[in-house]
């Protein structure tokens, strides 16, 4: 059950930035150098033109970068509707597709150099296996393994995305989860409080139950947590005002609003606030 909750955790959809483009190209170049040094694809030089063959081998890394850029850069721009309400599960599935697409391109390029005759499944699997080893070695080398183990960074990533909250009558409200402050239940409605750079604190009245909102935005790595039967809060906006073993009160840093925390949620909120970005 917790695995399913993790997969439904909100997560930023593929984004486009100069820094990301540079990292993808850098990874491709480093992959090319790795391939030139270790030749994991067993490409032999039978022509006597070593420089030419080295150039063809170097292009493998460029094909890797071009494939990732196409899937992770161009496709989201062409079909933006596919990437609404992005989650961890969708991210994992998407990058499996990116991996298969990249592997297929490299396989056909390698096969073309070797005088392609017919598709060989075993050879394709070996190409995918080598891509996994090479790309993960290079990525971990460039980005550093600590980036993948830091819960504060994961929490920060999970909280910084636009998300479409839906009511039971199919109306929707888009809010950046980082700017959402808290949600309060009010009979058949909820009051959604969020922060706007232009207008400051704003409130949106939305016809929905608190449970419906909770099911959509409260996830293991999200900074948004349930703290009371009437409240959902974004822990990055709150600080502890009073604390005992059975209860807690929180204060919003900007609006100074006081929010209660029920005894059953005290430990959850304390842990969430400890790893918040």
DRENDO-1510 file (C-alpha; in Angstrom, 1 decimal, always signed):
<recs>
REC; n; res; u; v; w
REC; 1; UNK; +0.0; +0.0; +0.0 .
REC; 2; UNK; +2.8; +2.4; +0.9 .
REC; 3; UNK; +4.5; +1.6; -2.5 .
REC; 4; UNK; +1.3; +2.7; -4.3 .
REC; 5; UNK; +1.2; +5.9; -2.2 .
REC; 6; UNK; +4.8; +6.6; -3.2 .
REC; 7; UNK; +4.0; +6.1; -6.9 .
REC; 8; UNK; +1.1; +8.5; -6.7 .
REC; 9; UNK; +3.3; +11.2; -5.0 .
REC; 10; UNK; +3.2; +14.5; -7.0 .
REC; 11; UNK; +6.4; +15.0; -9.0 .
REC; 12; UNK; +7.6; +17.7; -11.5 .
REC; 13; UNK; +7.0; +16.7; -15.1 .
REC; 14; UNK; +10.0; +16.8; -17.5 .
REC; 15; UNK; +11.3; +20.4; -17.7 .
REC; 16; UNK; +13.4; +22.3; -20.1 .
REC; 17; UNK; +16.3; +24.5; -19.0 .
REC; 18; UNK; +19.8; +25.4; -20.2 .
REC; 19; UNK; +21.3; +23.6; -17.1 .
REC; 20; UNK; +19.4; +20.4; -17.9 .
REC; 21; UNK; +20.4; +20.6; -21.6 .
REC; 22; UNK; +24.0; +21.1; -20.6 .
REC; 23; UNK; +23.9; +18.1; -18.2 .
REC; 24; UNK; +22.4; +15.8; -20.9 .
REC; 25; UNK; +25.1; +16.8; -23.4 .
REC; 26; UNK; +27.8; +16.4; -20.8 .
REC; 27; UNK; +26.6; +13.0; -19.9 .
REC; 28; UNK; +26.6; +12.1; -23.6 .
REC; 29; UNK; +30.1; +13.3; -24.1 .
REC; 30; UNK; +31.4; +11.5; -21.0 .
REC; 31; UNK; +29.6; +8.3; -22.2 .
REC; 32; UNK; +31.4; +8.7; -25.6 .
REC; 33; UNK; +34.7; +8.9; -23.9 .
REC; 34; UNK; +33.9; +5.9; -21.7 .
REC; 35; UNK; +33.0; +3.9; -24.8 .
REC; 36; UNK; +36.2; +4.9; -26.6 .
REC; 37; UNK; +38.3; +3.8; -23.7 .
REC; 38; UNK; +36.5; +0.6; -22.8 .
REC; 39; UNK; +34.7; -0.3; -26.1 .
REC; 40; UNK; +31.8; -2.2; -24.3 .
REC; 41; UNK; +29.9; -2.6; -27.6 .
REC; 42; UNK; +32.8; -4.6; -29.2 .
REC; 43; UNK; +33.0; -2.4; -32.3 .
REC; 44; UNK; +36.1; -3.6; -34.2 .
REC; 45; UNK; +38.2; -1.5; -36.5 .
REC; 46; UNK; +38.5; -3.5; -39.7 .
REC; 47; UNK; +39.1; -0.5; -42.1 .
REC; 48; UNK; +42.5; +0.6; -40.8 .
REC; 49; UNK; +41.1; +4.1; -40.4 .
REC; 50; UNK; +41.2; +4.4; -36.6 .
REC; 51; UNK; +40.4; +8.1; -36.4 .
REC; 52; UNK; +37.2; +7.5; -38.5 .
REC; 53; UNK; +36.2; +4.6; -36.4 .
REC; 54; UNK; +36.8; +6.5; -33.2 .
REC; 55; UNK; +34.6; +9.3; -34.5 .
REC; 56; UNK; +31.8; +6.8; -35.3 .
REC; 57; UNK; +32.1; +5.4; -31.8 .
REC; 58; UNK; +32.1; +8.8; -30.3 .
REC; 59; UNK; +28.8; +9.5; -32.0 .
REC; 60; UNK; +27.2; +6.8; -29.8 .
REC; 61; UNK; +27.2; +9.2; -26.8 .
REC; 62; UNK; +25.9; +12.0; -29.0 .
REC; 63; UNK; +23.0; +9.7; -30.1 .
REC; 64; UNK; +22.4; +8.9; -26.5 .
REC; 65; UNK; +22.1; +12.7; -25.7 .
REC; 66; UNK; +20.0; +13.4; -28.8 .
REC; 67; UNK; +17.5; +10.6; -27.9 .
REC; 68; UNK; +17.1; +11.8; -24.4 .
REC; 69; UNK; +16.7; +15.4; -25.5 .
REC; 70; UNK; +14.0; +14.4; -28.0 .
REC; 71; UNK; +12.0; +12.4; -25.4 .
REC; 72; UNK; +12.6; +14.7; -22.4 .
REC; 73; UNK; +12.7; +18.0; -24.2 .
REC; 74; UNK; +10.7; +18.0; -27.4 .
REC; 75; UNK; +7.9; +15.5; -26.6 .
REC; 76; UNK; +6.6; +17.5; -23.5 .
REC; 77; UNK; +6.5; +20.6; -25.7 .
REC; 78; UNK; +4.6; +18.9; -28.5 .
REC; 79; UNK; +2.2; +17.0; -26.3 .
REC; 80; UNK; +1.9; +19.0; -23.0 .
REC; 81; UNK; -1.4; +17.4; -22.1 .
REC; 82; UNK; +0.3; +14.1; -21.5 .
REC; 83; UNK; +2.3; +15.5; -18.6 .
REC; 84; UNK; -0.5; +17.0; -16.4 .
REC; 85; UNK; -0.7; +15.9; -12.8 .
REC; 86; UNK; +2.7; +14.2; -13.0 .
REC; 87; UNK; +3.6; +11.7; -10.3 .
REC; 88; UNK; +6.5; +9.5; -9.3 .
REC; 89; UNK; +4.9; +6.5; -11.0 .
REC; 90; UNK; +4.5; +8.3; -14.3 .
REC; 91; UNK; +8.1; +9.5; -14.0 .
REC; 92; UNK; +9.4; +5.9; -13.6 .
REC; 93; UNK; +7.3; +4.7; -16.5 .
REC; 94; UNK; +8.3; +7.7; -18.7 .
REC; 95; UNK; +12.0; +7.1; -18.1 .
REC; 96; UNK; +11.6; +3.4; -18.9 .
REC; 97; UNK; +10.2; +4.5; -22.3 .
REC; 98; UNK; +13.1; +7.0; -22.7 .
REC; 99; UNK; +15.6; +4.2; -21.9 .
REC; 100; UNK; +14.0; +1.9; -24.5 .
REC; 101; UNK; +13.9; +4.6; -27.1 .
REC; 102; UNK; +17.5; +5.5; -26.5 .
REC; 103; UNK; +18.5; +1.8; -26.6 .
REC; 104; UNK; +16.7; +1.2; -29.8 .
REC; 105; UNK; +18.5; +4.1; -31.5 .
REC; 106; UNK; +21.9; +3.0; -30.3 .
REC; 107; UNK; +21.2; -0.6; -31.3 .
REC; 108; UNK; +20.2; +0.3; -34.9 .
REC; 109; UNK; +23.2; +2.7; -35.2 .
REC; 110; UNK; +25.6; -0.1; -33.9 .
REC; 111; UNK; +23.9; -2.6; -36.2 .
REC; 112; UNK; +24.2; -0.2; -39.2 .
REC; 113; UNK; +28.0; +0.1; -38.6 .
REC; 114; UNK; +28.3; -3.7; -38.5 .
REC; 115; UNK; +26.3; -4.2; -41.7 .
REC; 116; UNK; +22.8; -4.7; -40.4 .
REC; 117; UNK; +21.2; -7.9; -41.5 .
REC; 118; UNK; +18.2; -8.5; -39.2 .
REC; 119; UNK; +17.0; -7.6; -35.7 .
REC; 120; UNK; +18.5; -9.9; -33.0 .
REC; 121; UNK; +16.7; -9.7; -29.7 .
REC; 122; UNK; +19.6; -11.0; -27.6 .
REC; 123; UNK; +21.9; -8.4; -29.1 .
REC; 124; UNK; +19.4; -5.7; -28.3 .
REC; 125; UNK; +19.1; -6.8; -24.7 .
REC; 126; UNK; +22.9; -6.7; -24.4 .
REC; 127; UNK; +22.9; -3.2; -25.8 .
REC; 128; UNK; +20.3; -2.1; -23.2 .
REC; 129; UNK; +22.3; -3.8; -20.4 .
REC; 130; UNK; +25.5; -1.9; -21.4 .
REC; 131; UNK; +23.6; +1.4; -21.7 .
REC; 132; UNK; +22.3; +0.9; -18.1 .
REC; 133; UNK; +25.8; +0.2; -16.8 .
REC; 134; UNK; +27.4; +3.1; -18.7 .
REC; 135; UNK; +24.7; +5.7; -18.2 .
REC; 136; UNK; +24.3; +5.0; -14.4 .
REC; 137; UNK; +28.1; +5.0; -14.0 .
REC; 138; UNK; +28.4; +8.3; -15.7 .
REC; 139; UNK; +25.3; +9.9; -14.1 .
REC; 140; UNK; +26.4; +8.9; -10.6 .
REC; 141; UNK; +29.9; +10.2; -11.3 .
REC; 142; UNK; +28.6; +13.6; -12.5 .
REC; 143; UNK; +25.7; +14.2; -10.2 .
REC; 144; UNK; +27.1; +12.4; -7.1 .
REC; 145; UNK; +25.3; +9.6; -5.3 .
REC; 146; UNK; +24.4; +11.8; -2.4 .
REC; 147; UNK; +21.9; +13.7; -4.6 .
REC; 148; UNK; +19.8; +10.5; -4.7 .
REC; 149; UNK; +19.9; +9.9; -0.9 .
REC; 150; UNK; +19.0; +13.3; +0.4 .
REC; 151; UNK; +15.4; +13.3; +1.7 .
REC; 152; UNK; +15.4; +17.1; +1.9 .
REC; 153; UNK; +16.1; +17.4; -1.8 .
REC; 154; UNK; +13.5; +14.8; -2.6 .
REC; 155; UNK; +11.0; +16.6; -0.5 .
REC; 156; UNK; +11.9; +19.9; -2.2 .
REC; 157; UNK; +11.4; +18.4; -5.7 .
REC; 158; UNK; +8.1; +16.8; -4.8 .
REC; 159; UNK; +6.7; +20.1; -3.4 .
REC; 160; UNK; +7.7; +22.4; -6.2 .
REC; 161; UNK; +5.3; +21.5; -9.0 .
REC; 162; UNK; +2.0; +22.8; -10.3 .
REC; 163; UNK; -0.9; +20.4; -9.6 .
REC; 164; UNK; -4.5; +20.3; -10.7 .
REC; 165; UNK; -6.8; +19.6; -7.8 .
REC; 166; UNK; -10.2; +18.2; -8.9 .
REC; 167; UNK; -13.5; +18.3; -7.2 .
REC; 168; UNK; -16.1; +15.5; -7.3 .
REC; 169; UNK; -18.1; +17.5; -9.8 .
REC; 170; UNK; -15.1; +17.7; -12.2 .
REC; 171; UNK; -14.2; +21.3; -11.5 .
REC; 172; UNK; -10.5; +21.9; -11.1 .
REC; 173; UNK; -8.1; +24.3; -9.5 .
REC; 174; UNK; -4.4; +24.5; -10.4 .
REC; 175; UNK; -1.9; +25.6; -7.7 .
REC; 176; UNK; +1.8; +25.3; -7.2 .
REC; 177; UNK; +2.2; +22.9; -4.2 .
REC; 178; UNK; +5.0; +25.0; -2.8 .
REC; 179; UNK; +2.7; +28.0; -2.6 .
REC; 180; UNK; -0.2; +26.1; -1.0 .
REC; 181; UNK; -0.3; +27.0; +2.7 .
REC; 182; UNK; -3.2; +25.0; +4.2 .
REC; 183; UNK; -6.6; +23.6; +3.4 .
REC; 184; UNK; -9.5; +23.8; +5.9 .
REC; 185; UNK; -12.7; +21.8; +5.8 .
REC; 186; UNK; -15.9; +23.8; +6.0 .
REC; 187; UNK; -18.9; +21.4; +5.7 .
REC; 188; UNK; -19.3; +20.5; +2.0 .
REC; 189; UNK; -16.6; +22.9; +1.0 .
REC; 190; UNK; -12.9; +23.5; +1.6 .
REC; 191; UNK; -11.0; +26.7; +2.0 .
REC; 192; UNK; -7.7; +26.6; +0.1 .
REC; 193; UNK; -5.2; +29.1; +1.3 .
REC; 194; UNK; -2.2; +29.8; -0.9 .
REC; 195; UNK; +0.4; +32.5; -1.5 .
REC; 196; UNK; +0.6; +34.7; -4.5 .
REC; 197; UNK; +3.7; +36.9; -5.2 .
REC; 198; UNK; +1.5; +39.6; -6.6 .
REC; 199; UNK; -1.4; +39.5; -4.2 .
REC; 200; UNK; -0.1; +37.9; -1.0 .
REC; 201; UNK; -2.3; +35.5; +0.9 .
REC; 202; UNK; -5.3; +34.3; -1.1 .
REC; 203; UNK; -8.3; +32.0; -0.4 .
REC; 204; UNK; -10.1; +29.8; -2.8 .
REC; 205; UNK; -13.4; +28.2; -1.8 .
REC; 206; UNK; -13.8; +24.8; -3.4 .
REC; 207; UNK; -16.7; +22.4; -3.3 .
REC; 208; UNK; -15.1; +19.2; -2.1 .
REC; 209; UNK; -14.5; +17.1; +1.0 .
REC; 210; UNK; -11.2; +17.3; +2.8 .
REC; 211; UNK; -10.7; +13.6; +2.1 .
REC; 212; UNK; -10.9; +14.2; -1.6 .
REC; 213; UNK; -8.2; +16.8; -1.5 .
REC; 214; UNK; -6.1; +14.7; +0.8 .
REC; 215; UNK; -6.2; +11.7; -1.6 .
REC; 216; UNK; -4.9; +13.9; -4.3 .
REC; 217; UNK; -2.0; +15.8; -2.7 .
REC; 218; UNK; -0.9; +14.1; +0.5 .
REC; 219; UNK; +1.9; +11.7; -0.4 .
REC; 220; UNK; +4.9; +10.2; +1.5 .
REC; 221; UNK; +7.5; +12.7; +0.1 .
REC; 222; UNK; +5.2; +15.6; -0.1 .
REC; 223; UNK; +5.5; +18.4; +2.4 .
REC; 224; UNK; +1.7; +18.6; +2.6 .
REC; 225; UNK; +0.3; +16.5; +5.5 .
REC; 226; UNK; -2.9; +16.0; +7.3 .
REC; 227; UNK; -2.6; +17.4; +10.9 .
REC; 228; UNK; -6.2; +17.5; +12.0 .
REC; 229; UNK; -9.6; +16.2; +10.9 .
REC; 230; UNK; -10.3; +19.7; +9.5 .
REC; 231; UNK; -6.8; +20.7; +8.2 .
REC; 232; UNK; -4.2; +19.8; +5.7 .
REC; 233; UNK; -1.0; +21.9; +6.0 .
REC; 234; UNK; +2.2; +22.5; +4.0 .
REC; 235; UNK; +4.9; +22.1; +6.6 .
REC; 236; UNK; +7.4; +24.4; +4.8 .
REC; 237; UNK; +5.2; +27.4; +5.8 .
REC; 238; UNK; +4.7; +26.5; +9.5 .
REC; 239; UNK; +6.7; +26.6; +12.7 .
REC; 240; UNK; +5.9; +24.9; +16.0 .
REC; 241; UNK; +4.3; +27.2; +18.5 .
REC; 242; UNK; +3.3; +24.8; +21.3 .
REC; 243; UNK; +4.2; +21.1; +21.7 .
REC; 244; UNK; +3.2; +18.4; +24.2 .
REC; 245; UNK; +3.1; +14.6; +23.9 .
REC; 246; UNK; -0.6; +14.6; +23.0 .
REC; 247; UNK; -1.0; +17.8; +21.0 .
REC; 248; UNK; +0.7; +20.5; +19.0 .
REC; 249; UNK; -0.1; +23.9; +17.6 .
REC; 250; UNK; +1.5; +25.4; +14.5 .
REC; 251; UNK; +1.8; +29.0; +13.3 .
REC; 252; UNK; +2.0; +30.1; +9.7 .
REC; 253; UNK; +5.2; +32.2; +9.3 .
REC; 254; UNK; +3.5; +34.8; +7.0 .
REC; 255; UNK; -0.1; +35.1; +8.0 .
REC; 256; UNK; +0.4; +34.1; +11.7 .
REC; 257; UNK; -2.6; +31.8; +11.4 .
REC; 258; UNK; -2.7; +29.2; +14.2 .
REC; 259; UNK; -3.5; +25.6; +13.2 .
REC; 260; UNK; -4.1; +22.7; +15.7 .
REC; 261; UNK; -2.4; +19.3; +15.4 .
REC; 262; UNK; -4.3; +16.3; +16.8 .
REC; 263; UNK; -2.5; +13.9; +19.0 .
REC; 264; UNK; -2.6; +11.1; +16.4 .
REC; 265; UNK; -0.7; +13.3; +13.9 .
REC; 266; UNK; +1.9; +14.8; +16.2 .
REC; 267; UNK; +4.7; +12.3; +15.4 .
REC; 268; UNK; +3.9; +12.5; +11.6 .
REC; 269; UNK; +4.1; +16.3; +11.6 .
REC; 270; UNK; +7.3; +16.4; +13.7 .
REC; 271; UNK; +9.0; +14.0; +11.2 .
REC; 272; UNK; +7.7; +15.9; +8.2 .
REC; 273; UNK; +9.0; +19.2; +9.6 .
REC; 274; UNK; +12.4; +17.6; +10.4 .
REC; 275; UNK; +13.0; +16.7; +6.7 .
REC; 276; UNK; +11.3; +19.6; +5.0 .
REC; 277; UNK; +13.4; +21.6; +2.5 .
</recs>
